[in-house]
Amino acid sequence: MSLRQLPILPSPQTLSDFYASLLQTSLRSKNPITGKPIHGIVIKYGLHLSVYLMNNIINFYAKTGLISDAHKLFDEMPVKNLYTWNSILSAYAKNGRFDIANRIFKEMPERDSVSWTTMIVSYNHMGRFRNAISMFLEMVSSNVPPTQFTFTNILASCAGMEALDLGKKVHSFVVKLGFSSYITVANSVLNMYGKSGDSETAKIVFDGMKLRSTSSWNAMLSLYTQSGRLDLALAQFEKMSERDAVSWNTMIAGYNQHGMDLVALQFFSKMLVESSVKPDHFTFASVLSACANLEILKPGKQIHAQIITTGTNAHGPVGNALICMYSKSGGVDIAQKIVEKSLSINLNVISYTALLDGYIKRGDIDPARKIFDSLRDRDVVVWTAMIVGYVQNGLNNNAVELFRSMLAEGPKPNNYTLAAVLSVCSRLATIDHGKQIHGVAIRCGEESAVSVGNALINMYAKAGSIQSARCVFNLVCRYKDTVSWTSMIISLAQHGLGEEAIELFEKMLNLGIKPDHITYVGVISACTHAGLVDKGQNYFYLMQNTHRIKPTLSHYACMIDLFGRAGLLQEAYDFIKKMPIEPDVIAWGSLLSSCRVHKNVELAAIAAEKLLVIDPDNSGVYSALANAYSACRKWDDAARIRKMMKDRGVKKDQGFSWIQIKNKVHVFGVDDSSHPQKDAIYKAMAKLWKEIKKVGFIPDTDAVLHDLDEELKDQILSHHSEKLAIAFGLISTPENTTLRIMKNLRVCNDCHSAIKFISKVVGREIVVRDTTRFHHFKDGSCSCGDYW
């Protein structure tokens, strides 16, 4: 029937009711077209003076989005009642036009609970919970009685602010006015206590509810899962007579968010088998997250197939979860295809970061960088992921360069960013860069973060500044992080401060900080460098008997080194033979190195033979054995080993040293002539060589492991790489500057002795890092006490 064919009814009251009913029917059928024609007929028949009918038309316009028409009609009405004002107020409030809604609210001649509640709801939708609470308090002071709907919303405001004290007062008000029996209100009370962290009161409220809906049970599930009490959540879940999608999703998400991803997937399987409830996009997002965390591709693909089969919308959270799952589980190419298909969809930065990480994980830095460059709004996580990617792939210069760009144009770096860049400085042993990053950490307020502190300790220690490492440790050690204490113990041991390392370890135990397997590697190494054999053995047994830590190859290698450096070679060999696990390259290498130092050719040959079985191309084995023969003046045997090495095509590792001057690294080899300042360097070295001889230095020509005349040996010794680096450092830096030299091989006896004399003659501290430790030379002595 068309509007023109509508029958004309005799009574205006009946007509008003009829057209009001027609408008409501149109609203229910979501047919907004009839509104204006009905409005026209109402005017034609003179029914526009009916406040009741006009209110219905305003309500119709408001709910169909025709707010300007609603407001125009509101302004034209000669008579308005409270319902009229509430209708136009609600129209603007629900459509986010809070400025106008607020003005209308202030202009209202009178207000009832609907008016006040409308404003409270509007504030809640905007996240302005404090304003909503103020509105409620004003409502109460105006003696307007709250309704059930008012209480559900104001309790949501308290929950949003986690305002427990106010929430308790509202709860008291609920009880006083008799609204406790309303399930929706009781559920809001539960939610408020849960979000505010008062699980005990929430449980009391729940137990006292005579009637409970599924939402009541779900509120308790949410409370338990959010607080990490998954055991209580499971017990609650098992008691439920009816479960909906929220029930299952809460449990699955709870397990996923608390690192129990396998249980989350098992719960998902249980949902599919035991329940008629179908998984929705929340379910799929959680289980895909679990697959991503576990890095399991096959189950992730099966869930993806189920998403397609069920017709679930794969955009938004599900699409992002799919990209993360494929990126983290080795399916980065599939993730890339999903991204390409979803270009019109607003993917979040987490998806792109996961995809970037996926490429980095398989070593594809270029596509990762393209993703990084394509992102407009790059957050600190994306910047950090790209920097860490460069670090993990050995592209240290790229990492530092990107970090500089981040400081210039990106977000403030966080503790993960700073720790990653500091690790680059540790690898390069560049103290100047490290100090600059330390300054950035202070400006960013991240200096006391444990991860940054640990990275700073490591950086300063590896750059040779043990005092700076101590200062940082003193700042972060109060957090009682095992890694911090372990880093400092290892650093002290490497710098020849074995007694201090042991003292720190004992302090750690007294404070109740539990050492881990790496801590014991550090403290046994400290005993090794200090020659404390008995104490090292005691710690080895303490580790097993008290802290129940099973020794690893690293611990066994430390013990072999402990015996070997002390000259207890037979004990070291016997220890190897009793090991419950097969000795590795490091274990036999420690014994071989000790045999060379203590000139035990027989055991050296045994160790070398074992090493060559494990690693036949290890040039260090041939060199160490040849050097052991040479140290015992068995020149023919040494020559035989070197010939064997040549015949097998094994190339010897070249020794070199480097020093950083004004942010530039200068590298020197033995008898190096490639440096632009070689003439000045050799002139300075020749002068220095004469000066230290005058004060008692005698070159150790036995350190030249070749059968040459003494004069040539003397010249070769003076041109060792670390000596050339020191000479360059002396002519390139101001007086009293500490020189820091890095070396890729073990420092020889002659260089060790010479540098002690050099430190006394030039009045400088010289720090040398070789493959095993640091040597701090000052005033003619070394921190190692000549035990290394």
Secondary structure as the mmCIF struct_conf table of DSSP 4:
data_model
#
loop_
_struct_conf.conf_type_id
_struct_conf.id
_struct_conf.beg_label_comp_id
_struct_conf.beg_label_asym_id
_struct_conf.beg_label_seq_id
_struct_conf.end_label_comp_id
_struct_conf.end_label_asym_id
_struct_conf.end_label_seq_id
HELX_RH_3T_P HELX_RH_3T_P1 LEU A 3 GLN A 5
HELX_LH_PP_P HELX_LH_PP_P1 LEU A 6 LEU A 9
BEND BEND1 PRO A 10 PRO A 10
HELX_RH_AL_P HELX_RH_AL_P1 PRO A 12 ARG A 28
TURN_TY1_P TURN_TY1_P1 SER A 29 LYS A 30
HELX_RH_3T_P HELX_RH_3T_P2 PRO A 32 THR A 34
HELX_RH_AL_P HELX_RH_AL_P2 GLY A 35 LYS A 44
TURN_TY1_P TURN_TY1_P2 TYR A 45 GLY A 46
TURN_TY1_P TURN_TY1_P3 HIS A 48 LEU A 49
HELX_RH_AL_P HELX_RH_AL_P3 VAL A 51 LYS A 63
TURN_TY1_P TURN_TY1_P4 THR A 64 GLY A 65
HELX_RH_AL_P HELX_RH_AL_P4 ILE A 67 GLU A 76
BEND BEND2 PRO A 78 VAL A 79
HELX_RH_AL_P HELX_RH_AL_P5 LEU A 82 LYS A 94
TURN_TY1_P TURN_TY1_P5 ASN A 95 GLY A 96
HELX_RH_AL_P HELX_RH_AL_P6 PHE A 98 GLU A 107
BEND BEND3 PRO A 109 PRO A 109
HELX_RH_AL_P HELX_RH_AL_P7 SER A 113 HIS A 125
TURN_TY1_P TURN_TY1_P6 MET A 126 GLY A 127
HELX_RH_AL_P HELX_RH_AL_P8 PHE A 129 SER A 141
TURN_TY1_P TURN_TY1_P7 SER A 142 ASN A 143
HELX_LH_PP_P HELX_LH_PP_P2 VAL A 144 PRO A 146
HELX_RH_AL_P HELX_RH_AL_P9 GLN A 148 MET A 161
TURN_TY1_P TURN_TY1_P8 GLU A 162 GLU A 162
HELX_RH_AL_P HELX_RH_AL_P10 LEU A 164 LYS A 176
TURN_TY1_P TURN_TY1_P9 LEU A 177 GLY A 178
TURN_TY1_P TURN_TY1_P10 SER A 180 SER A 181
HELX_RH_AL_P HELX_RH_AL_P11 ILE A 183 LYS A 195
TURN_TY1_P TURN_TY1_P11 SER A 196 GLY A 197
HELX_RH_AL_P HELX_RH_AL_P12 SER A 199 GLY A 208
BEND BEND4 LYS A 210 LEU A 211
HELX_RH_AL_P HELX_RH_AL_P13 THR A 214 GLN A 226
TURN_TY1_P TURN_TY1_P12 SER A 227 GLY A 228
HELX_RH_AL_P HELX_RH_AL_P14 LEU A 230 LYS A 239
BEND BEND5 SER A 241 SER A 241
HELX_RH_AL_P HELX_RH_AL_P15 ALA A 245 GLN A 257
TURN_TY1_P TURN_TY1_P13 HIS A 258 GLY A 259
HELX_RH_AL_P HELX_RH_AL_P16 ASP A 261 GLU A 274
HELX_LH_PP_P HELX_LH_PP_P3 VAL A 277 PRO A 279
HELX_RH_AL_P HELX_RH_AL_P17 HIS A 281 LEU A 294
TURN_TY1_P TURN_TY1_P14 GLU A 295 GLU A 295
HELX_RH_AL_P HELX_RH_AL_P18 LEU A 297 THR A 310
TURN_TY1_P TURN_TY1_P15 GLY A 311 GLY A 311
BEND BEND6 HIS A 315 HIS A 315
HELX_RH_AL_P HELX_RH_AL_P19 GLY A 316 LYS A 328
TURN_TY1_P TURN_TY1_P16 SER A 329 GLY A 330
HELX_RH_AL_P HELX_RH_AL_P20 VAL A 332 LYS A 341
TURN_TY1_P TURN_TY1_P17 SER A 342 SER A 344
BEND BEND7 ILE A 345 ILE A 345
HELX_RH_AL_P HELX_RH_AL_P21 VAL A 349 LYS A 361
TURN_TY1_P TURN_TY1_P18 ARG A 362 GLY A 363
HELX_RH_AL_P HELX_RH_AL_P22 ILE A 365 SER A 374
BEND BEND8 ARG A 376 ASP A 377
HELX_RH_AL_P HELX_RH_AL_P23 VAL A 380 GLN A 392
TURN_TY1_P TURN_TY1_P19 ASN A 393 GLY A 394
HELX_RH_AL_P HELX_RH_AL_P24 ASN A 396 GLU A 409
BEND BEND9 GLY A 410 GLY A 410
HELX_LH_PP_P HELX_LH_PP_P4 PRO A 411 PRO A 413
HELX_RH_AL_P HELX_RH_AL_P25 ASN A 415 LEU A 428
TURN_TY1_P TURN_TY1_P20 ALA A 429 ALA A 429
HELX_RH_AL_P HELX_RH_AL_P26 ILE A 431 ARG A 443
TURN_TY1_P TURN_TY1_P21 CYS A 444 GLY A 445
TURN_TY1_P TURN_TY1_P22 GLU A 447 SER A 448
HELX_RH_AL_P HELX_RH_AL_P27 VAL A 450 LYS A 462
TURN_TY1_P TURN_TY1_P23 ALA A 463 GLY A 464
HELX_RH_AL_P HELX_RH_AL_P28 ILE A 466 VAL A 476
HELX_RH_3T_P HELX_RH_3T_P3 CYS A 477 TYR A 479
HELX_RH_AL_P HELX_RH_AL_P29 THR A 482 GLN A 494
TURN_TY1_P TURN_TY1_P24 HIS A 495 GLY A 496
HELX_RH_AL_P HELX_RH_AL_P30 GLY A 498 ASN A 510
TURN_TY1_P TURN_TY1_P25 LEU A 511 GLY A 512
HELX_LH_PP_P HELX_LH_PP_P5 ILE A 513 PRO A 515
HELX_RH_AL_P HELX_RH_AL_P31 HIS A 517 ALA A 530
TURN_TY1_P TURN_TY1_P26 GLY A 531 GLY A 531
HELX_RH_AL_P HELX_RH_AL_P32 VAL A 533 ASN A 545
TURN_TY1_P TURN_TY1_P27 THR A 546 THR A 546
BEND BEND10 HIS A 547 HIS A 547
HELX_LH_PP_P HELX_LH_PP_P6 ILE A 549 PRO A 551
HELX_RH_AL_P HELX_RH_AL_P33 LEU A 553 ARG A 565
TURN_TY1_P TURN_TY1_P28 ALA A 566 GLY A 567
HELX_RH_AL_P HELX_RH_AL_P34 LEU A 569 LYS A 578
BEND BEND11 PRO A 580 ILE A 581
HELX_RH_AL_P HELX_RH_AL_P35 VAL A 585 VAL A 597
TURN_TY1_P TURN_TY1_P29 HIS A 598 LYS A 599
HELX_RH_AL_P HELX_RH_AL_P36 VAL A 601 ILE A 614
TURN_TY1_P TURN_TY1_P30 PRO A 616 ASP A 617
HELX_RH_AL_P HELX_RH_AL_P37 SER A 619 ALA A 631
TURN_TY1_P TURN_TY1_P31 CYS A 632 ARG A 633
HELX_RH_AL_P HELX_RH_AL_P38 TRP A 635 ASP A 647
TURN_TY1_P TURN_TY1_P32 ARG A 648 GLY A 649
HELX_LH_PP_P HELX_LH_PP_P7 VAL A 650 GLY A 655
STRN STRN1 PHE A 656 ILE A 661
TURN_TY1_P TURN_TY1_P33 LYS A 662 ASN A 663
STRN STRN2 LYS A 664 GLY A 669
TURN_TY1_P TURN_TY1_P34 VAL A 670 ASP A 671
BEND BEND12 HIS A 675 HIS A 675
TURN_TY1_P TURN_TY1_P35 PRO A 676 GLN A 677
HELX_RH_AL_P HELX_RH_AL_P39 LYS A 678 LYS A 694
TURN_TY1_P TURN_TY1_P36 VAL A 695 GLY A 696
HELX_RH_3T_P HELX_RH_3T_P4 THR A 701 ALA A 703
BEND BEND13 VAL A 704 VAL A 704
BEND BEND14 HIS A 706 HIS A 706
HELX_RH_AL_P HELX_RH_AL_P40 GLU A 710 SER A 718
TURN_TY1_P TURN_TY1_P37 HIS A 719 HIS A 719
HELX_RH_AL_P HELX_RH_AL_P41 SER A 721 SER A 732
BEND BEND15 THR A 733 THR A 733
TURN_TY1_P TURN_TY1_P38 GLU A 735 ASN A 736
HELX_LH_PP_P HELX_LH_PP_P8 THR A 737 THR A 738
STRN STRN3 LEU A 739 LYS A 743
BEND BEND16 ASN A 744 LEU A 745
HELX_LH_PP_P HELX_LH_PP_P9 ARG A 746 CYS A 748
HELX_RH_AL_P HELX_RH_AL_P42 ASN A 749 VAL A 762
TURN_TY1_P TURN_TY1_P39 GLY A 763 GLY A 763
STRN STRN4 ILE A 766 ARG A 769
BEND BEND17 THR A 771 THR A 772
STRN STRN5 PHE A 774 LYS A 778
TURN_TY1_P TURN_TY1_P40 ASP A 779 GLY A 780
STRN STRN6 SER A 781 CYS A 782
TURN_TY1_P TURN_TY1_P41 SER A 783 ASP A 786
#
